[in-house]
Amino acid sequence: MSSSADSNATRDPAQGSPAKVSPPQGGDSVPLLTVDDLRVSVGDVHILDGVSLTVERGTVHAVMGPNGSGKSTLARTLMADPRVDVTAGTIALDGRDIAELTPTDRAAAGIFLGFQYPEEVPGVTMLNFLRRAMSARKGFEMSVLEVRLALMDWMTKLEMDPKFADRYLNEGFSGGEKKRNEILQMALLEPDIAILDETDSGLDIDALRIVSKGIQTVRAERPQMGVVIITHYQRILDYLTPDVVHVMVGGRIVASGGPDLARQLEKDGYEAFQAVSAN
């Protein structure tokens, strides 16, 4: 469900400094992300129908469901896509209601969205893009040298070719390279919570292993970071074991459980859960 408009709506940190964001209201005892009874429409279509979930610091949540179940709409809503109309419910980051925050402010506050289909941006190098985005996230202007050093360090950790730093953002990249670039951005922006929208989409087995290893590398450096993985399939969860698995059908979370729930879905499919949603 990503498009160039999605990118513009959620990558505003690279376009200028965000409005000042007040400090978090919570602490370690407050959940990192709380979504309560979220109801959302896009145009005249009602898509999310009372979604609730709570993500604690350092945990991995997987949101699984068939096509059209509302998974990507949930991701877009968390990043304040302007095409999404929230009709009811609340979203709180570290105990603070973020309903009024723009995409830029949400990114500055610590939310990262990894796209299912990362956009190519001709004429903008990765280095320049990341300098703008990192400056917006940190709240002060970073020098080219500071960003390049951080970029080279993380490229080494993620086993990426340093020549990518001077290439235009995603232009000419393979599907796997685009997804690795998303993980690189996640590492450098140091979010409190990362929403990964079908990061496994279009990846072969080798690329999936490499991207998953990159996510684990970032998590090792930032153990308090929460992760929400949106996916159709079990396969990425073979590398990134979730603490909680949610099944979304018909715009609602109809079941939650541990890793075994994902394996059940892989074996039996969504049919039984679709029956629950219909009731």
C-alpha positions in Angstrom: 0.0 0.0 0.0 3.0 2.2 -0.2 3.4 4.9 -2.9 5.3 8.0 -3.6 2.6 9.8 -1.6 3.2 7.4 1.3 6.9 8.4 1.2 6.1 12.1 1.1 3.7 11.6 4.0 6.1 9.8 6.2 9.6 10.9 5.3 9.1 14.6 6.2 12.1 14.4 8.6 14.3 14.7 5.6 12.6 17.8 4.4 13.3 20.1 7.3 13.4 20.5 11.1 10.3 19.3 13.0 8.2 21.2 15.4 9.5 21.0 18.9 8.2 17.8 20.5 7.6 17.8 24.3 9.4 15.2 26.3 7.8 11.8 27.0 5.2 11.7 29.7 5.8 8.1 30.8 8.7 6.0 32.0 9.9 2.4 32.1 6.6 1.4 33.7 4.5 2.9 30.9 4.1 0.9 27.6 6.2 2.2 24.7 3.2 2.2 22.3 -0.5 1.9 23.2 -3.2 1.7 20.5 -6.7 1.6 21.9 -9.9 1.0 20.0 -8.5 2.5 16.8 -11.1 3.1 14.1 -9.9 4.3 10.7 -11.4 5.1 7.3 -9.7 5.9 4.0 -12.0 7.9 1.8 -15.4 6.4 2.2 -14.0 3.0 3.1 -14.0 1.9 6.8 -10.8 -0.2 7.3 -9.8 -0.5 10.9 -12.6 -1.5 13.3 -11.4 -1.2 16.9 -7.7 -2.2 16.8 -6.0 -2.3 20.2 -2.5 -3.4 21.1 0.3 -2.6 23.5 4.0 -2.8 22.8 6.5 -2.9 25.6 10.1 -1.7 25.3 12.4 -4.2 23.8 9.7 -6.5 22.5 8.9 -7.7 19.0 5.3 -7.9 17.8 4.2 -9.5 14.6 0.9 -8.4 13.0 -0.2 -11.1 10.5 -3.3 -11.3 8.3 -4.5 -11.8 4.7 -4.5 -9.1 2.0 -6.9 -6.4 2.7 -7.1 -7.0 6.4 -5.9 -3.5 7.4 -2.2 -4.2 8.3 -0.6 -1.6 6.2 -3.4 0.9 7.0 -2.4 0.4 10.7 1.2 1.2 9.8 0.2 4.3 7.9 -2.0 5.5 10.7 0.8 5.2 13.2 2.8 7.6 11.1 -0.1 10.0 10.5 -0.6 9.5 6.7 -2.8 12.4 5.8 -5.0 10.2 3.6 -6.1 8.2 6.7 -9.0 9.5 8.8 -9.0 8.4 12.4 -12.6 8.3 13.5 -12.2 7.0 17.0 -9.6 5.6 19.4 -6.2 6.7 20.6 -2.5 6.2 19.9 0.0 6.9 22.8 3.8 6.9 22.5 5.4 6.5 25.9 2.2 7.5 27.6 1.7 10.6 25.5 -1.3 11.0 23.1 0.2 11.7 19.7 -3.1 12.4 17.8 -2.1 15.9 16.9 1.5 15.1 15.9 2.4 15.4 12.2 4.5 12.7 10.4 7.6 14.8 11.0 6.9 15.2 14.7 6.1 11.5 15.1 9.4 10.6 13.4 11.2 13.1 15.7 9.5 11.6 18.7 10.9 8.2 17.9 8.6 6.3 15.4 10.2 4.8 12.3 8.3 3.3 9.4 10.0 0.9 7.0 8.2 0.7 3.7 7.0 -2.4 1.8 8.0 -0.6 -1.4 10.8 1.9 -0.7 10.7 4.8 -3.2 13.6 5.8 -5.5 14.6 9.4 -5.1 16.7 10.5 -8.0 19.1 13.4 -7.3 19.3 12.9 -3.6 22.2 10.9 -2.2 21.8 8.6 0.7 24.3 10.8 2.6 22.3 14.0 2.1 19.0 12.3 2.8 20.3 10.8 6.1 21.9 14.1 7.1 18.5 15.9 6.9 16.7 13.0 8.6 19.2 12.6 11.4 19.3 16.3 12.1 15.5 16.4 12.3 15.5 13.4 14.7 18.2 14.7 17.0 16.9 18.3 16.9 20.2 19.9 15.8 22.1 20.3 12.5 24.6 17.5 12.0 27.7 18.0 9.9 28.4 16.0 6.8 31.4 14.5 8.5 29.4 13.4 11.5 26.8 11.7 9.3 29.4 10.1 7.0 31.3 8.6 10.0 28.1 7.2 11.5 27.0 6.0 8.1 30.3 4.2 7.4 30.2 2.6 10.9 26.7 1.2 10.3 27.5 0.1 6.8 30.3 -1.9 8.2 28.1 -3.5 10.9 25.4 -4.3 8.3 28.0 -5.5 5.7 27.0 -3.0 3.1 29.1 -1.6 0.3 30.3 1.9 1.4 29.8 3.1 -2.2 26.1 3.1 -1.6 26.5 6.3 0.6 27.0 8.4 -2.5 24.4 6.8 -4.7 21.0 8.4 -5.1 18.5 7.1 -2.6 17.3 3.6 -3.7 17.9 4.5 -7.4 18.9 1.3 -9.2 18.9 -0.7 -6.0 17.6 -4.3 -6.1 14.7 -5.2 -3.8 17.1 -6.6 -1.2 19.3 -3.6 -1.3 16.3 -1.3 -0.8 15.2 -3.3 2.2 18.8 -3.3 3.6 18.8 0.5 3.1 15.6 0.8 5.2 17.4 -1.1 8.0 20.4 1.2 7.7 18.0 4.2 8.1 16.5 2.6 11.1 19.9 2.1 12.7 21.0 5.7 12.1 17.7 7.4 13.1 17.7 5.5 16.5 13.9 5.2 16.8 12.2 4.1 20.0 9.8 1.9 18.0 10.2 0.6 14.4 7.1 -0.3 12.3 8.3 -2.6 9.5 5.6 -2.9 6.9 6.2 -6.2 5.0 9.9 -5.9 5.0 10.1 -9.5 3.8 8.0 -8.7 0.7 9.8 -9.6 -2.6 12.9 -11.0 -0.9 14.5 -14.4 -1.7 15.8 -16.6 1.0 19.3 -15.2 1.0 18.1 -11.5 1.0 15.6 -12.3 3.8 18.4 -13.8 5.9 20.6 -10.8 5.4 17.9 -8.2 6.1 16.8 -10.2 9.2 20.4 -10.3 10.4 20.5 -6.5 10.0 17.4 -6.0 12.1 18.9 -8.2 14.8 22.2 -6.2 14.7 20.2 -2.9 15.3 18.2 -4.5 18.1 21.5 -5.7 19.8 22.7 -2.0 19.8 19.3 -0.7 20.9 17.7 -3.4 23.1 14.9 -1.1 24.4 13.6 -0.5 20.8 10.2 -2.0 20.2 9.5 -3.6 16.8 6.2 -4.2 15.0 6.6 -6.5 12.0 3.7 -6.5 9.6 3.8 -9.7 7.4 1.8 -12.3 5.6 4.1 -15.1 6.3 5.9 -17.0 9.0 9.3 -17.1 7.2 10.8 -13.8 8.6 9.7 -14.9 12.0 12.1 -17.9 11.7 14.8 -15.3 12.0 13.1 -12.7 14.3 11.2 -14.6 17.0 8.3 -12.4 18.1 7.2 -12.0 21.7 3.6 -11.6 20.6 1.8 -12.5 17.4 -1.5 -10.7 16.4 -3.9 -12.0 13.8 -5.7 -9.2 12.0 -8.7 -10.0 9.9 -11.4 -7.6 8.7 -9.8 -4.6 10.3 -9.7 -6.1 13.8 -7.2 -8.1 15.8 -9.1 -11.4 16.3 -6.4 -13.4 18.1 -3.0 -12.8 19.9 -0.5 -15.3 21.2 3.1 -16.4 21.1 5.3 -17.7 18.2 3.2 -20.9 18.0 0.3 -18.8 16.6 2.4 -17.8 13.6 3.3 -21.5 13.0 -0.4 -22.4 13.2 -1.2 -19.8 10.6 1.5 -21.1 8.3 0.0 -24.6 8.6 -3.7 -23.9 8.6 -4.1 -20.5 7.0 -6.5 -17.7 8.0 -9.8 -19.4 7.3 -10.7 -20.2 10.9 -9.9 -16.6 12.0 -11.9 -15.2 9.1 -14.9 -17.0 10.6 -14.2 -15.4 14.0 -14.1 -12.0 12.3 -17.4 -12.5 10.6 -19.2 -13.2 13.9 
